Amino acid sequence: ADPGCLFMSADYSQIELRLMADMSGDPDMVHAFNAGEDIHRSTAAKVYQVPIGDVTDSMRRNAKTANFGIIYGISAFGLSERLGIPRAEAKRL
């Protein structure tokens, strides 16, 4: 870098989901981020109706796929294909 300048790199952890939480005003997402919770685990707990401590790795993976899929416009059919689950379950996610 030139004198007096520096290079900087930043990793905006889950920036898409943070923006979605802010723009949508979804109270559960906002709370999860403000509380420092794992947003995918939090989503899975809500979807599968289990305490956050009971969320399995598989549940979290499915919630993560759904979280990012929703942002990028995935359909219930597309989500069901990606996760290998029935369309009804994908729609619920």
MMTF fields as JSON, N, C-alpha, C and O atoms, coordinates in Angstrom:
{
  "mmtfVersion": "1.0.0",
  "mmtfProducer": "UNKNOWN",
  "numBonds": 371,
  "numAtoms": 372,
  "numGroups": 93,
  "numChains": 1,
  "numModels": 1,
  "chainsPerModel": [1],
  "groupsPerChain": [93],
  "chainIdList": ["A"],
  "bondAtomList": [4, 2, 8, 6, 12, 10, 16, 14, 20, 18, 24, 22, 28, 26, 32, 30, 36, 34, 40, 38, 44, 42, 48, 46, 52, 50, 56, 54, 60, 58, 64, 62, 68, 66, 72, 70, 76, 74, 80, 78, 84, 82, 88, 86, 92, 90, 96, 94, 100, 98, 104, 102, 108, 106, 112, 110, 116, 114, 120, 118, 124, 122, 128, 126, 132, 130, 136, 134, 140, 138, 144, 142, 148, 146, 152, 150, 156, 154, 160, 158, 164, 162, 168, 166, 172, 170, 176, 174, 180, 178, 184, 182, 188, 186, 192, 190, 196, 194, 200, 198, 204, 202, 208, 206, 212, 210, 216, 214, 220, 218, 224, 222, 228, 226, 232, 230, 236, 234, 240, 238, 244, 242, 248, 246, 252, 250, 256, 254, 260, 258, 264, 262, 268, 266, 272, 270, 276, 274, 280, 278, 284, 282, 288, 286, 292, 290, 296, 294, 300, 298, 304, 302, 308, 306, 312, 310, 316, 314, 320, 318, 324, 322, 328, 326, 332, 330, 336, 334, 340, 338, 344, 342, 348, 346, 352, 350, 356, 354, 360, 358, 364, 362, 368, 366],
  "bondOrderList": [1, 1, 1, 1, 1, 1, 1, 1, 1, 1, 1, 1, 1, 1, 1, 1, 1, 1, 1, 1, 1, 1, 1, 1, 1, 1, 1, 1, 1, 1, 1, 1, 1, 1, 1, 1, 1, 1, 1, 1, 1, 1, 1, 1, 1, 1, 1, 1, 1, 1, 1, 1, 1, 1, 1, 1, 1, 1, 1, 1, 1, 1, 1, 1, 1, 1, 1, 1, 1, 1, 1, 1, 1, 1, 1, 1, 1, 1, 1, 1, 1, 1, 1, 1, 1, 1, 1, 1, 1, 1, 1, 1],
  "groupList": [{"groupName": "ALA", "atomNameList": ["N", "CA", "C", "O"], "elementList": ["N", "C", "C", "O"], "formalChargeList": [0, 0, 0, 0], "bondAtomList": [1, 0, 2, 1, 3, 2], "bondOrderList": [1, 1, 2], "singleLetterCode": "A", "chemCompType": "L-PEPTIDE LINKING"}, {"groupName": "ASP", "atomNameList": ["N", "CA", "C", "O"], "elementList": ["N", "C", "C", "O"], "formalChargeList": [0, 0, 0, 0], "bondAtomList": [1, 0, 2, 1, 3, 2], "bondOrderList": [1, 1, 2], "singleLetterCode": "D", "chemCompType": "L-PEPTIDE LINKING"}, {"groupName": "PRO", "atomNameList": ["N", "CA", "C", "O"], "elementList": ["N", "C", "C", "O"], "formalChargeList": [0, 0, 0, 0], "bondAtomList": [1, 0, 2, 1, 3, 2], "bondOrderList": [1, 1, 2], "singleLetterCode": "P", "chemCompType": "L-PEPTIDE LINKING"}, {"groupName": "GLY", "atomNameList": ["N", "CA", "C", "O"], "elementList": ["N", "C", "C", "O"], "formalChargeList": [0, 0, 0, 0], "bondAtomList": [1, 0, 2, 1, 3, 2], "bondOrderList": [1, 1, 2], "singleLetterCode": "G", "chemCompType": "PEPTIDE LINKING"}, {"groupName": "CYS", "atomNameList": ["N", "CA", "C", "O"], "elementList": ["N", "C", "C", "O"], "formalChargeList": [0, 0, 0, 0], "bondAtomList": [1, 0, 2, 1, 3, 2], "bondOrderList": [1, 1, 2], "singleLetterCode": "C", "chemCompType": "L-PEPTIDE LINKING"}, {"groupName": "LEU", "atomNameList": ["N", "CA", "C", "O"], "elementList": ["N", "C", "C", "O"], "formalChargeList": [0, 0, 0, 0], "bondAtomList": [1, 0, 2, 1, 3, 2], "bondOrderList": [1, 1, 2], "singleLetterCode": "L", "chemCompType": "L-PEPTIDE LINKING"}, {"groupName": "PHE", "atomNameList": ["N", "CA", "C", "O"], "elementList": ["N", "C", "C", "O"], "formalChargeList": [0, 0, 0, 0], "bondAtomList": [1, 0, 2, 1, 3, 2], "bondOrderList": [1, 1, 2], "singleLetterCode": "F", "chemCompType": "L-PEPTIDE LINKING"}, {"groupName": "MET", "atomNameList": ["N", "CA", "C", "O"], "elementList": ["N", "C", "C", "O"], "formalChargeList": [0, 0, 0, 0], "bondAtomList": [1, 0, 2, 1, 3, 2], "bondOrderList": [1, 1, 2], "singleLetterCode": "M", "chemCompType": "L-PEPTIDE LINKING"}, {"groupName": "SER", "atomNameList": ["N", "CA", "C", "O"], "elementList": ["N", "C", "C", "O"], "formalChargeList": [0, 0, 0, 0], "bondAtomList": [1, 0, 2, 1, 3, 2], "bondOrderList": [1, 1, 2], "singleLetterCode": "S", "chemCompType": "L-PEPTIDE LINKING"}, {"groupName": "TYR", "atomNameList": ["N", "CA", "C", "O"], "elementList": ["N", "C", "C", "O"], "formalChargeList": [0, 0, 0, 0], "bondAtomList": [1, 0, 2, 1, 3, 2], "bondOrderList": [1, 1, 2], "singleLetterCode": "Y", "chemCompType": "L-PEPTIDE LINKING"}, {"groupName": "GLN", "atomNameList": ["N", "CA", "C", "O"], "elementList": ["N", "C", "C", "O"], "formalChargeList": [0, 0, 0, 0], "bondAtomList": [1, 0, 2, 1, 3, 2], "bondOrderList": [1, 1, 2], "singleLetterCode": "Q", "chemCompType": "L-PEPTIDE LINKING"}, {"groupName": "ILE", "atomNameList": ["N", "CA", "C", "O"], "elementList": ["N", "C", "C", "O"], "formalChargeList": [0, 0, 0, 0], "bondAtomList": [1, 0, 2, 1, 3, 2], "bondOrderList": [1, 1, 2], "singleLetterCode": "I", "chemCompType": "L-PEPTIDE LINKING"}, {"groupName": "GLU", "atomNameList": ["N", "CA", "C", "O"], "elementList": ["N", "C", "C", "O"], "formalChargeList": [0, 0, 0, 0], "bondAtomList": [1, 0, 2, 1, 3, 2], "bondOrderList": [1, 1, 2], "singleLetterCode": "E", "chemCompType": "L-PEPTIDE LINKING"}, {"groupName": "ARG", "atomNameList": ["N", "CA", "C", "O"], "elementList": ["N", "C", "C", "O"], "formalChargeList": [0, 0, 0, 0], "bondAtomList": [1, 0, 2, 1, 3, 2], "bondOrderList": [1, 1, 2], "singleLetterCode": "R", "chemCompType": "L-PEPTIDE LINKING"}, {"groupName": "VAL", "atomNameList": ["N", "CA", "C", "O"], "elementList": ["N", "C", "C", "O"], "formalChargeList": [0, 0, 0, 0], "bondAtomList": [1, 0, 2, 1, 3, 2], "bondOrderList": [1, 1, 2], "singleLetterCode": "V", "chemCompType": "L-PEPTIDE LINKING"}, {"groupName": "HIS", "atomNameList": ["N", "CA", "C", "O"], "elementList": ["N", "C", "C", "O"], "formalChargeList": [0, 0, 0, 0], "bondAtomList": [1, 0, 2, 1, 3, 2], "bondOrderList": [1, 1, 2], "singleLetterCode": "H", "chemCompType": "L-PEPTIDE LINKING"}, {"groupName": "ASN", "atomNameList": ["N", "CA", "C", "O"], "elementList": ["N", "C", "C", "O"], "formalChargeList": [0, 0, 0, 0], "bondAtomList": [1, 0, 2, 1, 3, 2], "bondOrderList": [1, 1, 2], "singleLetterCode": "N", "chemCompType": "L-PEPTIDE LINKING"}, {"groupName": "THR", "atomNameList": ["N", "CA", "C", "O"], "elementList": ["N", "C", "C", "O"], "formalChargeList": [0, 0, 0, 0], "bondAtomList": [1, 0, 2, 1, 3, 2], "bondOrderList": [1, 1, 2], "singleLetterCode": "T", "chemCompType": "L-PEPTIDE LINKING"}, {"groupName": "LYS", "atomNameList": ["N", "CA", "C", "O"], "elementList": ["N", "C", "C", "O"], "formalChargeList": [0, 0, 0, 0], "bondAtomList": [1, 0, 2, 1, 3, 2], "bondOrderList": [1, 1, 2], "singleLetterCode": "K", "chemCompType": "L-PEPTIDE LINKING"}],
  "groupTypeList": [0, 1, 2, 3, 4, 5, 6, 7, 8, 0, 1, 9, 8, 10, 11, 12, 5, 13, 5, 7, 0, 1, 7, 8, 3, 1, 2, 1, 7, 14, 15, 0, 6, 16, 0, 3, 12, 1, 11, 15, 13, 8, 17, 0, 0, 18, 14, 9, 10, 14, 2, 11, 3, 1, 14, 17, 1, 8, 7, 13, 13, 16, 0, 18, 17, 0, 16, 6, 3, 11, 11, 9, 3, 11, 8, 0, 6, 3, 5, 8, 12, 13, 5, 3, 11, 2, 13, 0, 12, 0, 18, 13, 5],
  "groupIdList": [1, 2, 3, 4, 5, 6, 7, 8, 9, 10, 11, 12, 13, 14, 15, 16, 17, 18, 19, 20, 21, 22, 23, 24, 25, 26, 27, 28, 29, 30, 31, 32, 33, 34, 35, 36, 37, 38, 39, 40, 41, 42, 43, 44, 45, 46, 47, 48, 49, 50, 51, 52, 53, 54, 55, 56, 57, 58, 59, 60, 61, 62, 63, 64, 65, 66, 67, 68, 69, 70, 71, 72, 73, 74, 75, 76, 77, 78, 79, 80, 81, 82, 83, 84, 85, 86, 87, 88, 89, 90, 91, 92, 93],
  "secStructList": [7, 7, 6, 6, 7, 7, 7, 7, 7, 7, 7, 7, 6, 6, 2, 2, 2, 2, 2, 2, 2, 2, 2, 2, 7, 7, 2, 2, 2, 2, 2, 2, 2, 2, 6, 6, 7, 7, 2, 2, 2, 2, 2, 2, 2, 2, 2, 2, 6, 1, 7, 4, 4, 4, 7, 7, 2, 2, 2, 2, 2, 2, 2, 2, 2, 2, 2, 2, 2, 2, 2, 6, 6, 7, 7, 2, 2, 2, 2, 2, 2, 2, 2, 6, 7, 7, 2, 2, 2, 2, 2, 2, 7],
  "xCoordList": [0.84, 0.0, 0.884, 2.008, 0.364, 1.08, 1.241, 0.438, 2.269, 2.438, 1.157, 0.551, 0.773, -0.429, -1.713, -2.8, -1.583, -2.752, -2.581, -1.479, -3.635, -3.551, -4.571, -5.562, -4.3, -5.253, -6.101, -5.611, -7.349, -8.231, -9.108, -9.554, -9.345, -10.25, -11.238, -10.859, -12.487, -13.506, -14.401, -14.705, -14.814, -15.762, -17.037, -17.076, -18.053, -19.33, -20.146, -20.9, -19.989, -20.637, -22.147, -22.844, -22.627, -24.061, -24.716, -25.844, -24.015, -24.516, -25.885, -26.744, -26.088, -27.387, -28.515, -29.554, -28.298, -29.338, -29.509, -30.62, -28.425, -28.519, -29.324, -30.143, -29.077, -29.85, -31.319, -32.205, -31.576, -32.958, -33.667, -34.818, -32.987, -33.585, -33.917, -34.995, -32.991, -33.201, -34.314, -35.195, -34.27, -35.251, -36.651, -37.642, -36.73, -38.049, -38.6, -39.812, -37.691, -38.128, -38.601, -39.267, -38.261, -38.691, -38.147, -36.933, -39.033, -38.566, -37.717, -36.794, -38.012, -37.228, -35.806, -34.844, -35.683, -34.349, -33.558, -32.383, -34.203, -33.524, -33.044, -31.91, -33.915, -33.537, -32.352, -31.408, -32.398, -31.321, -29.979, -28.977, -29.963, -28.709, -28.27, -27.093, -29.196, -28.843, -28.354, -27.524, -28.874, -28.486, -27.226, -26.731, -26.706, -25.502, -25.749, -24.823, -27.009, -27.341, -26.919, -26.745, -26.761, -26.534, -27.876, -28.827, -27.962, -29.238, -29.824, -31.043, -28.978, -29.488, -30.046, -31.064, -29.375, -29.872, -31.18, -32.104, -31.247, -32.454, -33.625, -34.739, -33.363, -34.401, -34.867, -36.066, -33.916, -34.265, -35.129, -36.094, -34.79, -35.58, -37.018, -37.952, -37.187, -38.537, -39.289, -40.45, -38.625, -39.275, -39.639, -40.748, -38.697, -38.922, -39.588, -39.867, -39.841, -40.527, -39.847, -40.474, -38.529, -37.745, -36.919, -36.668, -36.496, -35.591, -34.295, -33.862, -33.689, -32.491, -31.386, -30.604, -31.321, -30.319, -30.549, -29.641, -31.76, -32.09, -31.973, -32.263, -31.556, -31.412, -30.223, -29.115, -30.461, -29.395, -28.629, -29.075, -27.486, -26.708, -27.498, -27.412, -28.261, -29.081, -30.165, -30.396, -30.821, -31.839, -31.216, -31.799, -30.032, -29.352, -28.988, -29.173, -28.467, -28.118, -29.336, -29.265, -30.458, -31.689, -32.138, -32.552, -32.053, -32.452, -31.522, -31.974, -30.238, -29.279, -29.595, -29.595, -29.865, -30.228, -31.498, -31.591, -32.474, -33.729, -33.492, -34.009, -32.72, -32.454, -31.866, -32.362, -30.811, -30.171, -31.021, -31.04, -31.723, -32.599, -33.693, -34.001, -34.28, -35.351, -34.836, -35.506, -33.647, -33.066, -32.916, -33.173, -32.494, -32.213, -33.371, -33.19, -34.558, -35.773, -36.018, -36.671, -35.517, -35.756, -37.233, -37.865, -37.763, -39.159, -39.215, -38.186, -40.415, -40.587, -40.109, -39.49, -40.4, -39.945, -38.415, -37.829, -37.77, -36.308, -35.684, -34.688, -36.268, -35.76, -35.944, -35.06, -37.091, -37.328, -36.329, -35.848, -36.015, -35.03, -33.64, -32.926, -33.266, -31.926, -31.731, -30.658, -32.772, -32.654, -33.078, -32.825, -33.725, -34.213, -35.339, -35.399, -36.24, -37.369, -38.662, -38.64, -39.797, -41.078, -41.353, -40.909, -42.084, -42.405, -43.133, -42.907, -44.0, -44.752, -43.798, -43.996, -42.763, -41.79, -40.977, -40.682, -40.62, -39.871, -40.699, -40.17, -41.989, -42.861, -42.927, -42.959, -42.948, -42.984, -41.703, -41.735, -40.565, -39.29, -39.336, -38.362],
  "yCoordList": [-1.182, 0.0, 1.244, 1.231, 2.281, 3.555, 4.053, 3.71, 4.857, 5.417, 6.132, 6.897, 5.868, 6.48, 5.752, 6.142, 4.695, 3.9, 2.47, 2.065, 1.731, 0.329, -0.471, 0.059, -1.761, -2.678, -3.252, -3.503, -3.451, -3.992, -5.056, -4.919, -6.101, -7.159, -7.387, -7.396, -7.568, -7.781, -8.94, -9.135, -9.696, -10.785, -10.396, -10.373, -10.097, -9.715, -10.976, -11.417, -11.546, -12.801, -12.729, -11.922, -13.586, -13.729, -12.401, -12.13, -11.578, -10.232, -10.266, -9.432, -11.247, -11.307, -11.503, -10.848, -12.417, -12.693, -11.531, -11.256, -10.86, -9.696, -8.582, -7.919, -8.392, -7.389, -7.785, -6.945, -9.081, -9.542, -9.319, -8.883, -9.615, -9.409, -7.94, -7.6, -7.08, -5.647, -5.123, -4.393, -5.495, -4.966, -5.519, -4.815, -6.787, -7.387, -7.029, -7.025, -6.729, -6.45, -7.688, -7.583, -8.876, -10.12, -10.176, -10.212, -10.182, -10.101, -11.295, -11.136, -12.489, -13.667, -13.585, -13.9, -13.159, -13.035, -11.923, -12.097, -10.792, -9.669, -10.093, -9.807, -10.776, -11.245, -12.206, -12.093, -13.151, -14.138, -13.454, -13.796, -12.493, -11.786, -10.951, -10.959, -10.235, -9.391, -10.211, -9.748, -11.431, -12.307, -13.109, -13.853, -12.96, -13.691, -15.16, -15.97, -15.511, -16.91, -17.281, -16.419, -18.565, -19.101, -19.009, -19.696, -18.172, -17.911, -19.172, -19.34, -20.055, -21.278, -22.228, -22.885, -22.293, -23.126, -22.539, -23.278, -21.232, -20.556, -20.813, -21.099, -20.71, -20.986, -22.43, -22.705, -23.352, -24.773, -25.037, -25.798, -24.415, -24.607, -24.169, -24.823, -23.059, -22.555, -23.465, -23.805, -23.853, -24.675, -26.056, -26.544, -26.676, -28.038, -28.059, -29.128, -26.88, -26.739, -27.546, -28.335, -27.315, -27.949, -26.861, -25.811, -27.107, -26.146, -26.034, -27.001, -24.871, -24.635, -25.646, -26.014, -26.087, -27.075, -28.454, -29.285, -28.71, -30.016, -30.045, -31.067, -28.95, -28.897, -29.761, -29.588, -30.688, -31.562, -30.866, -29.855, -31.422, -30.866, -30.924, -30.014, -31.981, -32.125, -31.049, -30.456, -30.802, -29.748, -28.393, -27.6, -28.13, -26.858, -26.705, -25.636, -27.784, -27.733, -27.41, -26.583, -28.063, -27.806, -26.357, -25.711, -25.853, -24.464, -23.492, -22.47, -23.801, -22.939, -22.893, -21.824, -24.059, -24.112, -23.313, -22.582, -23.452, -22.706, -21.205, -20.41, -20.815, -19.389, -18.725, -17.693, -19.317, -18.71, -18.897, -18.03, -20.026, -20.259, -19.218, -18.736, -18.867, -17.867, -16.523, -15.841, -16.148, -14.877, -14.834, -13.813, -15.966, -16.001, -16.558, -16.89, -16.666, -16.973, -18.431, -18.727, -19.347, -20.762, -21.085, -20.536, -21.969, -22.397, -23.585, -24.177, -23.93, -25.116, -26.348, -27.239, -26.398, -27.528, -27.584, -28.646, -26.446, -26.403, -26.793, -27.515, -26.319, -26.657, -28.143, -28.785, -28.689, -30.121, -30.959, -31.979, -30.532, -31.246, -31.154, -32.153, -29.973, -29.765, -30.552, -31.11, -30.6, -31.272, -32.732, -33.482, -33.142, -34.516, -34.786, -35.851, -33.807, -33.929, -33.702, -33.133, -34.143, -33.901, -32.398, -31.59, -32.05, -30.646, -30.0, -28.828, -30.751, -30.199, -29.762, -28.715, -30.57, -30.194, -28.983, -28.095, -28.953, -27.805, -26.534, -25.472, -26.639, -25.467, -24.98, -23.776, -25.923, -25.576, -24.849, -23.907, -25.302, -24.627, -23.216, -22.476],
  "zCoordList": [0.0, 0.0, 0.0, 0.502, -0.557, -0.558, 0.878, 1.745, 1.134, 2.483, 2.942, 2.191, 4.169, 4.727, 4.357, 4.782, 3.566, 3.148, 3.642, 4.012, 3.649, 4.027, 3.247, 2.746, 3.157, 2.55, 3.672, 4.773, 3.385, 4.401, 3.768, 2.629, 4.512, 4.084, 5.216, 6.387, 4.869, 5.901, 5.504, 4.327, 6.49, 6.276, 7.011, 8.241, 6.262, 6.858, 7.102, 6.235, 8.275, 8.619, 8.401, 9.015, 7.519, 7.247, 6.887, 7.3, 6.124, 5.826, 5.156, 5.444, 4.249, 3.569, 4.572, 4.49, 5.525, 6.518, 7.494, 7.946, 7.815, 8.699, 8.027, 8.663, 6.735, 5.995, 5.913, 6.068, 5.666, 5.593, 6.93, 6.958, 8.03, 9.353, 9.561, 10.05, 9.191, 9.375, 8.476, 8.931, 7.204, 6.247, 6.483, 6.289, 6.905, 7.129, 8.508, 8.724, 9.434, 10.798, 11.532, 12.562, 11.008, 11.64, 13.069, 13.265, 14.066, 15.455, 15.881, 16.68, 15.362, 15.741, 15.193, 15.892, 13.934, 13.341, 14.025, 14.347, 14.243, 14.895, 16.281, 16.666, 17.028, 18.365, 18.288, 19.071, 17.348, 17.226, 16.975, 17.603, 16.064, 15.796, 16.993, 17.353, 17.607, 18.755, 19.945, 20.728, 20.076, 21.183, 20.86, 21.706, 19.636, 19.253, 18.984, 19.028, 18.702, 18.421, 17.001, 16.139, 16.787, 15.449, 14.721, 15.093, 13.696, 13.025, 12.398, 12.377, 11.89, 11.27, 12.332, 12.115, 13.471, 14.574, 15.12, 15.458, 15.201, 15.669, 14.72, 15.159, 13.426, 12.427, 12.533, 12.501, 12.661, 12.765, 13.994, 13.922, 15.117, 16.339, 16.125, 16.587, 15.422, 15.165, 14.195, 14.425, 13.12, 12.095, 12.632, 12.416, 13.332, 13.828, 15.2, 15.744, 15.756, 17.04, 18.144, 18.85, 18.264, 19.32, 20.005, 19.415, 21.244, 21.889, 21.085, 20.459, 21.104, 20.298, 20.629, 19.753, 21.865, 22.27, 21.69, 21.686, 21.196, 20.62, 19.101, 18.48, 18.501, 17.045, 16.636, 17.144, 15.715, 15.225, 14.097, 13.554, 13.763, 12.649, 11.348, 10.524, 11.166, 9.962, 9.9, 8.846, 11.02, 11.079, 10.752, 10.013, 11.302, 11.068, 9.595, 9.014, 8.989, 7.561, 6.714, 5.805, 7.011, 6.258, 6.429, 5.466, 7.652, 7.908, 7.186, 6.669, 7.149, 6.454, 4.966, 4.355, 4.387, 2.97, 2.719, 1.733, 3.61, 3.464, 3.629, 2.845, 4.635, 4.867, 3.631, 3.179, 3.087, 1.921, 0.667, -0.206, 0.575, -0.572, -0.667, -1.757, 0.455, 0.476, -0.021, -0.798, 0.429, -0.003, -1.517, -2.155, -2.078, -3.514, -4.336, -5.508, -3.738, -4.483, -4.813, -5.813, -4.006, -4.272, -4.039, -3.137, -4.85, -4.694, -3.742, -3.416, -3.302, -2.459, -3.215, -2.633, -4.517, -5.334, -5.357, -5.146, -5.611, -5.652, -4.326, -4.29, -3.24, -1.915, -1.635, -1.068, -2.031, -1.813, -2.595, -2.101, -3.815, -4.63, -4.001, -3.915, -3.571, -3.006, -1.716, -1.483, -0.87, 0.425, 0.381, 1.324, -0.714, -0.801, 0.176, 0.789, 0.32, 1.244, 0.472, -0.619, 1.031, 0.357, 0.213, 1.029, -0.825, -1.078, 0.095, 0.397, 0.751, 1.889, 3.001, 3.618, 3.254, 4.289, 3.845, 4.645, 2.569, 2.037, 2.157, 2.486, 1.892, 1.991, 3.436, 3.691, 4.378, 5.802, 6.207, 6.998, 5.65, 5.934, 5.418, 5.556]
}
